[in-house]
Amino acid sequence: MAMNGDQVCGLKGDMSEQQSTSPIVNEPTIEDIRRMQAEFTDERNWNQFHQPRNLLLALVGEVGEVAELFQWRGEAAEGLPDWTGPEREHLAHELSDVLIYLVELAEKCHIDLPQAVLRKMALNRLKYPASKVHGSAKKYTEYND
Protein backbone atom coordinates (compact mmCIF):
# COMPACT_ATOMS: atom_id res chain seq x y z
CA MET A 1 0.00 0.00 0.00
CA ALA A 2 1.65 3.21 -1.08
CA MET A 3 1.10 5.17 2.10
CA ASN A 4 3.82 6.54 4.30
CA GLY A 5 2.97 6.24 8.00
CA ASP A 6 3.42 9.99 8.46
CA GLN A 7 0.90 10.71 5.71
CA VAL A 8 -1.90 8.50 6.96
CA CYS A 9 -5.08 10.48 7.05
CA GLY A 10 -6.38 11.12 10.52
CA LEU A 11 -3.80 9.10 12.41
CA LYS A 12 -0.68 11.24 12.74
CA GLY A 13 1.57 13.66 10.98
CA ASP A 14 0.46 16.41 8.65
CA MET A 15 -1.17 15.77 5.34
CA SER A 16 0.90 17.79 2.92
CA GLU A 17 -0.87 16.38 -0.15
CA GLN A 18 -4.41 17.34 0.90
CA GLN A 19 -6.52 17.62 3.98
CA SER A 20 -8.95 14.85 4.81
CA THR A 21 -12.59 15.45 5.55
CA SER A 22 -12.38 12.71 8.21
CA PRO A 23 -11.98 13.86 11.81
CA ILE A 24 -8.66 13.27 13.55
CA VAL A 25 -8.88 9.97 15.40
CA ASN A 26 -6.57 9.21 18.33
CA GLU A 27 -7.82 5.66 18.84
CA PRO A 28 -9.49 4.61 15.60
CA THR A 29 -12.15 1.95 15.50
CA ILE A 30 -12.39 -0.54 12.65
CA GLU A 31 -15.18 1.64 11.27
CA ASP A 32 -12.89 4.70 11.38
CA ILE A 33 -10.20 2.75 9.52
CA ARG A 34 -12.75 1.54 6.95
CA ARG A 35 -14.01 5.08 6.39
CA MET A 36 -10.51 6.59 6.10
CA GLN A 37 -9.43 3.92 3.61
CA ALA A 38 -12.63 4.33 1.57
CA GLU A 39 -11.98 8.07 1.40
CA PHE A 40 -8.33 7.51 0.47
CA THR A 41 -9.35 5.10 -2.31
CA ASP A 42 -12.17 7.34 -3.58
CA GLU A 43 -9.89 10.40 -3.76
CA ARG A 44 -7.53 8.46 -6.04
CA ASN A 45 -10.21 6.73 -8.14
CA TRP A 46 -8.79 3.34 -7.15
CA ASN A 47 -12.07 1.48 -6.58
CA GLN A 48 -11.76 0.10 -10.09
CA PHE A 49 -8.67 -1.79 -8.89
CA HIS A 50 -9.97 -2.75 -5.45
CA GLN A 51 -12.07 -5.79 -6.21
CA PRO A 52 -12.05 -8.72 -3.73
CA ARG A 53 -9.49 -10.80 -5.64
CA ASN A 54 -7.09 -7.88 -6.00
CA LEU A 55 -7.45 -6.94 -2.35
CA LEU A 56 -6.87 -10.54 -1.27
CA LEU A 57 -3.68 -10.75 -3.31
CA ALA A 58 -2.51 -7.41 -1.93
CA LEU A 59 -3.28 -8.65 1.60
CA VAL A 60 -1.25 -11.82 1.01
CA GLY A 61 1.62 -9.70 -0.29
CA GLU A 62 1.55 -7.53 2.81
CA VAL A 63 1.49 -10.59 5.10
CA GLY A 64 4.56 -11.74 3.17
CA GLU A 65 6.24 -8.43 3.95
CA VAL A 66 5.51 -8.94 7.66
CA ALA A 67 6.92 -12.48 7.45
CA GLU A 68 10.04 -11.15 5.75
CA LEU A 69 10.75 -8.92 8.76
CA PHE A 70 10.82 -12.02 11.00
CA GLN A 71 12.63 -14.28 8.55
CA TRP A 72 16.05 -15.51 9.68
CA ARG A 73 15.82 -13.80 13.07
CA GLY A 74 14.99 -16.82 15.21
CA GLU A 75 12.35 -16.62 17.91
CA ALA A 76 11.14 -13.15 18.80
CA ALA A 77 10.22 -12.47 22.42
CA GLU A 78 6.96 -10.70 23.21
CA GLY A 79 7.41 -6.98 22.84
CA LEU A 80 10.35 -7.50 20.46
CA PRO A 81 12.98 -6.27 22.96
CA ASP A 82 15.86 -7.04 20.55
CA TRP A 83 14.40 -4.92 17.74
CA THR A 84 15.50 -1.34 17.08
CA GLY A 85 13.06 1.55 16.92
CA PRO A 86 13.23 1.74 13.11
CA GLU A 87 12.67 -2.03 12.85
CA ARG A 88 9.59 -1.80 15.08
CA GLU A 89 8.27 1.15 13.08
CA HIS A 90 8.75 -0.80 9.84
CA LEU A 91 6.77 -3.67 11.38
CA ALA A 92 4.06 -1.23 12.48
CA HIS A 93 3.75 0.04 8.90
CA GLU A 94 3.49 -3.46 7.43
CA LEU A 95 0.97 -4.63 10.06
CA SER A 96 -1.06 -1.50 9.32
CA ASP A 97 -1.09 -2.38 5.63
CA VAL A 98 -2.36 -5.87 6.51
CA LEU A 99 -5.17 -4.44 8.64
CA ILE A 100 -6.14 -1.84 6.04
CA TYR A 101 -6.38 -4.43 3.27
CA LEU A 102 -8.26 -6.86 5.53
CA VAL A 103 -10.81 -4.20 6.48
CA GLU A 104 -11.25 -3.14 2.86
CA LEU A 105 -11.59 -6.75 1.69
CA ALA A 106 -14.30 -7.36 4.29
CA GLU A 107 -16.09 -4.21 3.12
CA LYS A 108 -15.97 -5.24 -0.54
CA CYS A 109 -17.31 -8.70 0.41
CA HIS A 110 -20.08 -7.10 2.52
CA ILE A 111 -18.81 -8.73 5.70
CA ASP A 112 -19.40 -6.87 8.96
CA LEU A 113 -15.99 -7.71 10.38
CA PRO A 114 -16.63 -6.82 14.05
CA GLN A 115 -19.82 -8.91 14.05
CA ALA A 116 -18.03 -11.76 12.25
CA VAL A 117 -15.34 -11.68 14.94
CA LEU A 118 -17.96 -11.94 17.68
CA ARG A 119 -19.58 -14.95 15.97
CA LYS A 120 -16.19 -16.61 15.38
CA MET A 121 -15.09 -16.09 19.00
CA ALA A 122 -18.34 -17.72 20.17
CA LEU A 123 -17.62 -20.72 17.90
CA ASN A 124 -14.03 -20.90 19.17
CA ARG A 125 -15.27 -20.98 22.77
CA LEU A 126 -17.40 -24.00 21.88
CA LYS A 127 -14.58 -25.76 19.99
CA TYR A 128 -11.96 -24.96 22.63
CA PRO A 129 -13.58 -25.01 26.10
CA ALA A 130 -11.05 -23.75 28.64
CA SER A 131 -11.71 -26.74 30.88
CA LYS A 132 -10.51 -29.10 28.12
CA VAL A 133 -7.73 -27.17 26.43
CA HIS A 134 -6.08 -25.16 29.19
CA GLY A 135 -2.33 -25.14 28.56
CA SER A 136 -2.51 -27.31 25.43
CA ALA A 137 -1.85 -26.42 21.79
CA LYS A 138 -3.76 -29.40 20.35
CA LYS A 139 -6.29 -28.81 17.60
CA TYR A 140 -9.94 -29.21 18.63
CA THR A 141 -10.21 -32.42 16.55
CA GLU A 142 -7.58 -34.07 18.79
CA TYR A 143 -9.60 -33.81 22.00
CA ASN A 144 -11.66 -36.71 23.30
CA ASP A 145 -14.98 -36.06 25.01
CNS distance restraints for C-alpha pairs under 8 A (distance, minus, plus):
assign (resid   1 and name CA) (resid  97 and name CA) 6.21 0.50 0.50
assign (resid   3 and name CA) (resid   7 and name CA) 6.61 0.50 0.50
assign (resid   3 and name CA) (resid   8 and name CA) 6.60 0.50 0.50
assign (resid   4 and name CA) (resid   8 and name CA) 6.60 0.50 0.50
assign (resid   4 and name CA) (resid  93 and name CA) 7.96 0.50 0.50
assign (resid   5 and name CA) (resid  12 and name CA) 7.80 0.50 0.50
assign (resid   5 and name CA) (resid  93 and name CA) 6.31 0.50 0.50
assign (resid   6 and name CA) (resid  12 and name CA) 6.06 0.50 0.50
assign (resid   6 and name CA) (resid  13 and name CA) 4.83 0.50 0.50
assign (resid   6 and name CA) (resid  14 and name CA) 7.07 0.50 0.50
assign (resid   7 and name CA) (resid  12 and name CA) 7.22 0.50 0.50
assign (resid   7 and name CA) (resid  13 and name CA) 6.08 0.50 0.50
assign (resid   7 and name CA) (resid  14 and name CA) 6.43 0.50 0.50
assign (resid   7 and name CA) (resid  15 and name CA) 5.48 0.50 0.50
assign (resid   7 and name CA) (resid  16 and name CA) 7.61 0.50 0.50
assign (resid   8 and name CA) (resid  12 and name CA) 6.52 0.50 0.50
assign (resid   8 and name CA) (resid  13 and name CA) 7.41 0.50 0.50
assign (resid   8 and name CA) (resid  15 and name CA) 7.49 0.50 0.50
assign (resid   9 and name CA) (resid  15 and name CA) 6.80 0.50 0.50
assign (resid   9 and name CA) (resid  19 and name CA) 7.90 0.50 0.50
assign (resid   9 and name CA) (resid  20 and name CA) 6.25 0.50 0.50
assign (resid   9 and name CA) (resid  22 and name CA) 7.72 0.50 0.50
assign (resid   9 and name CA) (resid  24 and name CA) 7.93 0.50 0.50
assign (resid   9 and name CA) (resid  36 and name CA) 6.75 0.50 0.50
assign (resid   9 and name CA) (resid  40 and name CA) 7.91 0.50 0.50
assign (resid  10 and name CA) (resid  20 and name CA) 7.28 0.50 0.50
assign (resid  10 and name CA) (resid  22 and name CA) 6.62 0.50 0.50
assign (resid  10 and name CA) (resid  23 and name CA) 6.37 0.50 0.50
assign (resid  10 and name CA) (resid  24 and name CA) 4.36 0.50 0.50
assign (resid  10 and name CA) (resid  25 and name CA) 5.60 0.50 0.50
assign (resid  10 and name CA) (resid  36 and name CA) 7.56 0.50 0.50
assign (resid  11 and name CA) (resid  24 and name CA) 6.50 0.50 0.50
assign (resid  11 and name CA) (resid  25 and name CA) 5.96 0.50 0.50
assign (resid  11 and name CA) (resid  26 and name CA) 6.54 0.50 0.50
assign (resid  11 and name CA) (resid  28 and name CA) 7.91 0.50 0.50
assign (resid  15 and name CA) (resid  19 and name CA) 5.82 0.50 0.50
assign (resid  15 and name CA) (resid  20 and name CA) 7.85 0.50 0.50
assign (resid  22 and name CA) (resid  36 and name CA) 6.74 0.50 0.50
assign (resid  25 and name CA) (resid  32 and name CA) 7.75 0.50 0.50
assign (resid  28 and name CA) (resid  32 and name CA) 5.42 0.50 0.50
assign (resid  28 and name CA) (resid  33 and name CA) 6.40 0.50 0.50
assign (resid  29 and name CA) (resid  33 and name CA) 6.34 0.50 0.50
assign (resid  30 and name CA) (resid  34 and name CA) 6.08 0.50 0.50
assign (resid  30 and name CA) (resid 103 and name CA) 7.35 0.50 0.50
assign (resid  30 and name CA) (resid 114 and name CA) 7.71 0.50 0.50
assign (resid  31 and name CA) (resid  35 and name CA) 6.08 0.50 0.50
assign (resid  32 and name CA) (resid  36 and name CA) 6.09 0.50 0.50
assign (resid  33 and name CA) (resid  37 and name CA) 6.07 0.50 0.50
assign (resid  33 and name CA) (resid 100 and name CA) 7.04 0.50 0.50
assign (resid  33 and name CA) (resid 103 and name CA) 7.61 0.50 0.50
assign (resid  34 and name CA) (resid  38 and name CA) 6.06 0.50 0.50
assign (resid  34 and name CA) (resid 100 and name CA) 7.48 0.50 0.50
assign (resid  34 and name CA) (resid 103 and name CA) 6.08 0.50 0.50
assign (resid  34 and name CA) (resid 104 and name CA) 6.40 0.50 0.50
assign (resid  34 and name CA) (resid 107 and name CA) 7.67 0.50 0.50
assign (resid  35 and name CA) (resid  39 and name CA) 6.17 0.50 0.50
assign (resid  36 and name CA) (resid  40 and name CA) 6.11 0.50 0.50
assign (resid  37 and name CA) (resid  41 and name CA) 6.03 0.50 0.50
assign (resid  37 and name CA) (resid 100 and name CA) 7.06 0.50 0.50
assign (resid  37 and name CA) (resid 104 and name CA) 7.33 0.50 0.50
assign (resid  38 and name CA) (resid  42 and name CA) 5.99 0.50 0.50
assign (resid  38 and name CA) (resid 104 and name CA) 7.70 0.50 0.50
assign (resid  39 and name CA) (resid  43 and name CA) 6.03 0.50 0.50
assign (resid  40 and name CA) (resid  44 and name CA) 6.63 0.50 0.50
assign (resid  41 and name CA) (resid  45 and name CA) 6.12 0.50 0.50
assign (resid  41 and name CA) (resid  46 and name CA) 5.18 0.50 0.50
assign (resid  41 and name CA) (resid  47 and name CA) 6.23 0.50 0.50
assign (resid  42 and name CA) (resid  46 and name CA) 6.33 0.50 0.50
assign (resid  42 and name CA) (resid  47 and name CA) 6.58 0.50 0.50
assign (resid  46 and name CA) (resid  50 and name CA) 6.43 0.50 0.50
assign (resid  47 and name CA) (resid  51 and name CA) 7.28 0.50 0.50
assign (resid  49 and name CA) (resid  54 and name CA) 6.92 0.50 0.50
assign (resid  50 and name CA) (resid  54 and name CA) 5.90 0.50 0.50
assign (resid  50 and name CA) (resid  55 and name CA) 5.79 0.50 0.50
assign (resid  51 and name CA) (resid  55 and name CA) 6.13 0.50 0.50
assign (resid  51 and name CA) (resid 105 and name CA) 7.97 0.50 0.50
assign (resid  51 and name CA) (resid 108 and name CA) 6.91 0.50 0.50
assign (resid  52 and name CA) (resid  56 and name CA) 6.02 0.50 0.50
assign (resid  52 and name CA) (resid 105 and name CA) 5.79 0.50 0.50
assign (resid  52 and name CA) (resid 108 and name CA) 6.13 0.50 0.50
assign (resid  52 and name CA) (resid 109 and name CA) 6.69 0.50 0.50
assign (resid  53 and name CA) (resid  57 and name CA) 6.26 0.50 0.50
assign (resid  54 and name CA) (resid  58 and name CA) 6.15 0.50 0.50
assign (resid  55 and name CA) (resid  59 and name CA) 5.99 0.50 0.50
assign (resid  55 and name CA) (resid 101 and name CA) 6.24 0.50 0.50
assign (resid  55 and name CA) (resid 102 and name CA) 7.92 0.50 0.50
assign (resid  55 and name CA) (resid 104 and name CA) 7.49 0.50 0.50
assign (resid  55 and name CA) (resid 105 and name CA) 5.79 0.50 0.50
assign (resid  56 and name CA) (resid  60 and name CA) 6.20 0.50 0.50
assign (resid  56 and name CA) (resid 101 and name CA) 7.63 0.50 0.50
assign (resid  56 and name CA) (resid 102 and name CA) 7.86 0.50 0.50
assign (resid  56 and name CA) (resid 105 and name CA) 6.74 0.50 0.50
assign (resid  57 and name CA) (resid  61 and name CA) 6.20 0.50 0.50
assign (resid  58 and name CA) (resid  62 and name CA) 6.24 0.50 0.50
assign (resid  58 and name CA) (resid 101 and name CA) 7.13 0.50 0.50
assign (resid  59 and name CA) (resid  63 and name CA) 6.23 0.50 0.50
assign (resid  59 and name CA) (resid  97 and name CA) 7.78 0.50 0.50
assign (resid  59 and name CA) (resid  98 and name CA) 5.72 0.50 0.50
assign (resid  59 and name CA) (resid 101 and name CA) 5.50 0.50 0.50
assign (resid  59 and name CA) (resid 102 and name CA) 6.60 0.50 0.50
assign (resid  60 and name CA) (resid  64 and name CA) 6.19 0.50 0.50
assign (resid  61 and name CA) (resid  65 and name CA) 6.40 0.50 0.50
assign (resid  62 and name CA) (resid  66 and name CA) 6.42 0.50 0.50
assign (resid  62 and name CA) (resid  94 and name CA) 6.45 0.50 0.50
assign (resid  62 and name CA) (resid  95 and name CA) 7.83 0.50 0.50
assign (resid  62 and name CA) (resid  97 and name CA) 6.44 0.50 0.50
assign (resid  62 and name CA) (resid  98 and name CA) 5.63 0.50 0.50
assign (resid  63 and name CA) (resid  67 and name CA) 6.21 0.50 0.50
assign (resid  63 and name CA) (resid  94 and name CA) 7.77 0.50 0.50
assign (resid  63 and name CA) (resid  95 and name CA) 7.77 0.50 0.50
assign (resid  63 and name CA) (resid  98 and name CA) 6.25 0.50 0.50
assign (resid  64 and name CA) (resid  68 and name CA) 6.09 0.50 0.50
assign (resid  65 and name CA) (resid  69 and name CA) 6.61 0.50 0.50
assign (resid  65 and name CA) (resid  94 and name CA) 6.67 0.50 0.50
assign (resid  66 and name CA) (resid  70 and name CA) 6.99 0.50 0.50
assign (resid  66 and name CA) (resid  91 and name CA) 6.57 0.50 0.50
assign (resid  66 and name CA) (resid  94 and name CA) 5.85 0.50 0.50
assign (resid  66 and name CA) (resid  95 and name CA) 6.70 0.50 0.50
assign (resid  67 and name CA) (resid  71 and name CA) 6.08 0.50 0.50
assign (resid  69 and name CA) (resid  91 and name CA) 7.09 0.50 0.50
assign (resid  70 and name CA) (resid  74 and name CA) 7.62 0.50 0.50
assign (resid  70 and name CA) (resid  76 and name CA) 7.89 0.50 0.50
assign (resid  76 and name CA) (resid  80 and name CA) 5.94 0.50 0.50
assign (resid  76 and name CA) (resid  82 and name CA) 7.92 0.50 0.50
assign (resid  77 and name CA) (resid  81 and name CA) 6.81 0.50 0.50
assign (resid  80 and name CA) (resid  88 and name CA) 7.88 0.50 0.50
assign (resid  83 and name CA) (resid  87 and name CA) 5.94 0.50 0.50
assign (resid  83 and name CA) (resid  88 and name CA) 6.31 0.50 0.50
assign (resid  84 and name CA) (resid  88 and name CA) 6.25 0.50 0.50
assign (resid  85 and name CA) (resid  89 and name CA) 6.15 0.50 0.50
assign (resid  86 and name CA) (resid  90 and name CA) 6.10 0.50 0.50
assign (resid  87 and name CA) (resid  91 and name CA) 6.29 0.50 0.50
assign (resid  88 and name CA) (resid  92 and name CA) 6.15 0.50 0.50
assign (resid  89 and name CA) (resid  93 and name CA) 6.25 0.50 0.50
assign (resid  90 and name CA) (resid  94 and name CA) 6.36 0.50 0.50
assign (resid  91 and name CA) (resid  95 and name CA) 6.03 0.50 0.50
assign (resid  92 and name CA) (resid  96 and name CA) 6.02 0.50 0.50
assign (resid  93 and name CA) (resid  97 and name CA) 6.32 0.50 0.50
assign (resid  94 and name CA) (resid  98 and name CA) 6.39 0.50 0.50
assign (resid  95 and name CA) (resid  99 and name CA) 6.30 0.50 0.50
assign (resid  96 and name CA) (resid 100 and name CA) 6.06 0.50 0.50
assign (resid  97 and name CA) (resid 101 and name CA) 6.15 0.50 0.50
assign (resid  98 and name CA) (resid 102 and name CA) 6.06 0.50 0.50
assign (resid  99 and name CA) (resid 103 and name CA) 6.05 0.50 0.50
assign (resid 100 and name CA) (resid 104 and name CA) 6.16 0.50 0.50
assign (resid 101 and name CA) (resid 105 and name CA) 5.92 0.50 0.50
assign (resid 102 and name CA) (resid 106 and name CA) 6.18 0.50 0.50
assign (resid 103 and name CA) (resid 107 and name CA) 6.25 0.50 0.50
assign (resid 103 and name CA) (resid 113 and name CA) 7.37 0.50 0.50
assign (resid 104 and name CA) (resid 108 and name CA) 6.18 0.50 0.50
assign (resid 105 and name CA) (resid 109 and name CA) 6.17 0.50 0.50
assign (resid 106 and name CA) (resid 110 and name CA) 6.06 0.50 0.50
assign (resid 106 and name CA) (resid 111 and name CA) 4.92 0.50 0.50
assign (resid 106 and name CA) (resid 112 and name CA) 6.94 0.50 0.50
assign (resid 106 and name CA) (resid 113 and name CA) 6.33 0.50 0.50
assign (resid 107 and name CA) (resid 111 and name CA) 5.87 0.50 0.50
assign (resid 107 and name CA) (resid 112 and name CA) 7.22 0.50 0.50
assign (resid 111 and name CA) (resid 116 and name CA) 7.26 0.50 0.50
assign (resid 112 and name CA) (resid 116 and name CA) 6.05 0.50 0.50
assign (resid 113 and name CA) (resid 117 and name CA) 6.08 0.50 0.50
assign (resid 114 and name CA) (resid 118 and name CA) 6.42 0.50 0.50
assign (resid 115 and name CA) (resid 119 and name CA) 6.34 0.50 0.50
assign (resid 116 and name CA) (resid 120 and name CA) 6.06 0.50 0.50
assign (resid 117 and name CA) (resid 121 and name CA) 6.00 0.50 0.50
assign (resid 118 and name CA) (resid 122 and name CA) 6.30 0.50 0.50
assign (resid 119 and name CA) (resid 123 and name CA) 6.39 0.50 0.50
assign (resid 120 and name CA) (resid 124 and name CA) 6.11 0.50 0.50
assign (resid 121 and name CA) (resid 125 and name CA) 6.18 0.50 0.50
assign (resid 122 and name CA) (resid 126 and name CA) 6.58 0.50 0.50
assign (resid 123 and name CA) (resid 127 and name CA) 6.25 0.50 0.50
assign (resid 124 and name CA) (resid 128 and name CA) 5.73 0.50 0.50
assign (resid 125 and name CA) (resid 129 and name CA) 5.49 0.50 0.50
assign (resid 125 and name CA) (resid 130 and name CA) 7.74 0.50 0.50
assign (resid 127 and name CA) (resid 140 and name CA) 5.94 0.50 0.50
assign (resid 128 and name CA) (resid 132 and name CA) 7.02 0.50 0.50
assign (resid 128 and name CA) (resid 133 and name CA) 6.10 0.50 0.50
assign (resid 128 and name CA) (resid 140 and name CA) 6.18 0.50 0.50
assign (resid 129 and name CA) (resid 133 and name CA) 6.25 0.50 0.50
assign (resid 130 and name CA) (resid 134 and name CA) 5.19 0.50 0.50
assign (resid 132 and name CA) (resid 143 and name CA) 7.78 0.50 0.50
assign (resid 133 and name CA) (resid 137 and name CA) 7.52 0.50 0.50
assign (resid 133 and name CA) (resid 138 and name CA) 7.60 0.50 0.50
assign (resid 138 and name CA) (resid 142 and name CA) 6.24 0.50 0.50
assign (resid 138 and name CA) (resid 143 and name CA) 7.50 0.50 0.50
assign (resid 139 and name CA) (resid 143 and name CA) 7.43 0.50 0.50
